[in-house]
Amino acid sequence: MESCIKEIRLLRADEIECRIAVLNEKGLSLLLYKDARVDQKILDETFGVFGWKRSHQCIDGNLYCTVEIRDKETGEWIAKQDVGTTNYAEKEKSQASDSFKRACFNWGIGRELYSAPFIWIPASKVQIQRKNDKYYCNENFHVASIEYSESREIAGFTITNDKGDCIYEWKTAAKGAADTRAEGKKKPAKKETDKESIKTDSAKKQSLTKKQMDGFAAELKRTGVAMEAVKERYHIEDPRQMSEELYNKVMLALARTKSAA
């Protein structure tokens, strides 16, 4: 089954979508994500239409999804499960879709998105409007290109608006990057860093030290990333209760992020 997981290709640029996470008068932050159709397509490509299946279970009032993949050698079905979150509209549908996408993350589909930096776009590069006490942005944003390192982490990417103007570009100094506009290639499996582990981290209630919180606050100030963006990306209610492992993941993502200046 490990060899099957290695066959899962990296996401192409046109399969990654951008969603506004935080919006204010200074600018906006974007999250990179995949939708359920991409998961279904990659599962079909990798394991065949008869090589995987999904089911949903309601546990303690929450909707979970189980994605099972058939081991080609033994015929055994191997399962991975995760829980979904909801939005205010179409609660059941959003839970089902979100739990499915998270279960697919556990299998490794799109897991590379967690290696992205926090994406902050200043107001000078986007069209932000204000109505009463709320801010709006009607622009759509697209991942125009993306590159990965040999360790299956994001090494660089560009984001454009509807006009095709580049509004954000990021590139790491890592070597061995490969442009995903070509067909995805088989690469070594990345160490387990999926949402399931993040969820487990958050469950471990453990207060951070004042020094850690000061360092966290300093990084938010340096990058201009809003606290709401961090909470949204990692599903954190109280940053002070982050586990040591999750704290290190957040700080690593912030370290990859360009300074606000």
URGIHU-V999639 format. One record per residue. N is the residue number from 1. RES is the residue in one letter. D_FIRST is the distance of its C-alpha to the first C-alpha in whole Angstrom. Layout:
n=N res=RES d_first=D_FIRST
n=N res=RES d_first=D_FIRST
//
This chain:
n=1 res=M d_first=0
n=2 res=E d_first=4
n=3 res=S d_first=5
n=4 res=C d_first=5
n=5 res=I d_first=6
n=6 res=K d_first=9
n=7 res=E d_first=10
n=8 res=I d_first=12
n=9 res=R d_first=15
n=10 res=L d_first=18
n=11 res=L d_first=21
n=12 res=R d_first=24
n=13 res=A d_first=27
n=14 res=D d_first=28
n=15 res=E d_first=25
n=16 res=I d_first=26
n=17 res=E d_first=29
n=18 res=C d_first=32
n=19 res=R d_first=33
n=20 res=I d_first=36
n=21 res=A d_first=36
n=22 res=V d_first=39
n=23 res=L d_first=42
n=24 res=N d_first=46
n=25 res=E d_first=49
n=26 res=K d_first=47
n=27 res=G d_first=44
n=28 res=L d_first=41
n=29 res=S d_first=37
n=30 res=L d_first=34
n=31 res=L d_first=31
n=32 res=L d_first=28
n=33 res=Y d_first=26
n=34 res=K d_first=24
n=35 res=D d_first=24
n=36 res=A d_first=22
n=37 res=R d_first=23
n=38 res=V d_first=21
n=39 res=D d_first=18
n=40 res=Q d_first=19
n=41 res=K d_first=19
n=42 res=I d_first=16
n=43 res=L d_first=14
n=44 res=D d_first=16
n=45 res=E d_first=16
n=46 res=T d_first=12
n=47 res=F d_first=11
n=48 res=G d_first=15
n=49 res=V d_first=17
n=50 res=F d_first=16
n=51 res=G d_first=12
n=52 res=W d_first=13
n=53 res=K d_first=15
n=54 res=R d_first=17
n=55 res=S d_first=20
n=56 res=H d_first=22
n=57 res=Q d_first=24
n=58 res=C d_first=27
n=59 res=I d_first=27
n=60 res=D d_first=31
n=61 res=G d_first=32
n=62 res=N d_first=29
n=63 res=L d_first=26
n=64 res=Y d_first=23
n=65 res=C d_first=20
n=66 res=T d_first=17
n=67 res=V d_first=14
n=68 res=E d_first=11
n=69 res=I d_first=9
n=70 res=R d_first=8
n=71 res=D d_first=6
n=72 res=K d_first=8
n=73 res=E d_first=8
n=74 res=T d_first=9
n=75 res=G d_first=10
n=76 res=E d_first=10
n=77 res=W d_first=10
n=78 res=I d_first=8
n=79 res=A d_first=11
n=80 res=K d_first=12
n=81 res=Q d_first=16
n=82 res=D d_first=19
n=83 res=V d_first=23
n=84 res=G d_first=25
n=85 res=T d_first=28
n=86 res=T d_first=31
n=87 res=N d_first=34
n=88 res=Y d_first=38
n=89 res=A d_first=37
n=90 res=E d_first=35
n=91 res=K d_first=34
n=92 res=E d_first=32
n=93 res=K d_first=30
n=94 res=S d_first=30
n=95 res=Q d_first=28
n=96 res=A d_first=26
n=97 res=S d_first=25
n=98 res=D d_first=24
n=99 res=S d_first=22
n=100 res=F d_first=20
n=101 res=K d_first=20
n=102 res=R d_first=19
n=103 res=A d_first=16
n=104 res=C d_first=15
n=105 res=F d_first=16
n=106 res=N d_first=14
n=107 res=W d_first=11
n=108 res=G d_first=12
n=109 res=I d_first=15
n=110 res=G d_first=18
n=111 res=R d_first=17
n=112 res=E d_first=20
n=113 res=L d_first=23
n=114 res=Y d_first=23
n=115 res=S d_first=24
n=116 res=A d_first=27
n=117 res=P d_first=31
n=118 res=F d_first=33
n=119 res=I d_first=35
n=120 res=W d_first=38
n=121 res=I d_first=41
n=122 res=P d_first=44
n=123 res=A d_first=47
n=124 res=S d_first=49
n=125 res=K d_first=46
n=126 res=V d_first=45
n=127 res=Q d_first=47
n=128 res=I d_first=48
n=129 res=Q d_first=50
n=130 res=R d_first=52
n=131 res=K d_first=53
n=132 res=N d_first=55
n=133 res=D d_first=52
n=134 res=K d_first=49
n=135 res=Y d_first=48
n=136 res=Y d_first=46
n=137 res=C d_first=44
n=138 res=N d_first=44
n=139 res=E d_first=42
n=140 res=N d_first=39
n=141 res=F d_first=37
n=142 res=H d_first=34
n=143 res=V d_first=31
n=144 res=A d_first=33
n=145 res=S d_first=31
n=146 res=I d_first=28
n=147 res=E d_first=27
n=148 res=Y d_first=24
n=149 res=S d_first=24
n=150 res=E d_first=21
n=151 res=S d_first=20
n=152 res=R d_first=19
n=153 res=E d_first=22
n=154 res=I d_first=25
n=155 res=A d_first=27
n=156 res=G d_first=30
n=157 res=F d_first=31
n=158 res=T d_first=34
n=159 res=I d_first=35
n=160 res=T d_first=38
n=161 res=N d_first=40
n=162 res=D d_first=41
n=163 res=K d_first=44
n=164 res=G d_first=41
n=165 res=D d_first=43
n=166 res=C d_first=40
n=167 res=I d_first=41
n=168 res=Y d_first=38
n=169 res=E d_first=37
n=170 res=W d_first=34
n=171 res=K d_first=33
n=172 res=T d_first=32
n=173 res=A d_first=33
n=174 res=A d_first=29
n=175 res=K d_first=29
n=176 res=G d_first=27
n=177 res=A d_first=26
n=178 res=A d_first=25
n=179 res=D d_first=27
n=180 res=T d_first=25
n=181 res=R d_first=27
n=182 res=A d_first=26
n=183 res=E d_first=23
n=184 res=G d_first=20
n=185 res=K d_first=18
n=186 res=K d_first=15
n=187 res=K d_first=15
n=188 res=P d_first=14
n=189 res=A d_first=12
n=190 res=K d_first=15
n=191 res=K d_first=15
n=192 res=E d_first=15
n=193 res=T d_first=18
n=194 res=D d_first=18
n=195 res=K d_first=20
n=196 res=E d_first=19
n=197 res=S d_first=20
n=198 res=I d_first=23
n=199 res=K d_first=24
n=200 res=T d_first=23
n=201 res=D d_first=26
n=202 res=S d_first=28
n=203 res=A d_first=28
n=204 res=K d_first=30
n=205 res=K d_first=33
n=206 res=Q d_first=35
n=207 res=S d_first=38
n=208 res=L d_first=38
n=209 res=T d_first=41
n=210 res=K d_first=43
n=211 res=K d_first=43
n=212 res=Q d_first=39
n=213 res=M d_first=40
n=214 res=D d_first=43
n=215 res=G d_first=41
n=216 res=F d_first=39
n=217 res=A d_first=42
n=218 res=A d_first=43
n=219 res=E d_first=40
n=220 res=L d_first=40
n=221 res=K d_first=44
n=222 res=R d_first=43
n=223 res=T d_first=40
n=224 res=G d_first=42
n=225 res=V d_first=39
n=226 res=A d_first=40
n=227 res=M d_first=39
n=228 res=E d_first=38
n=229 res=A d_first=35
n=230 res=V d_first=34
n=231 res=K d_first=34
n=232 res=E d_first=32
n=233 res=R d_first=29
n=234 res=Y d_first=28
n=235 res=H d_first=30
n=236 res=I d_first=32
n=237 res=E d_first=35
n=238 res=D d_first=37
n=239 res=P d_first=36
n=240 res=R d_first=38
n=241 res=Q d_first=35
n=242 res=M d_first=32
n=243 res=S d_first=30
n=244 res=E d_first=31
n=245 res=E d_first=27
n=246 res=L d_first=28
n=247 res=Y d_first=31
n=248 res=N d_first=30
n=249 res=K d_first=27
n=250 res=V d_first=30
n=251 res=M d_first=33
n=252 res=L d_first=30
n=253 res=A d_first=30
n=254 res=L d_first=34
n=255 res=A d_first=34
n=256 res=R d_first=33
n=257 res=T d_first=35
n=258 res=K d_first=38
n=259 res=S d_first=42
n=260 res=A d_first=44
n=261 res=A d_first=47
//
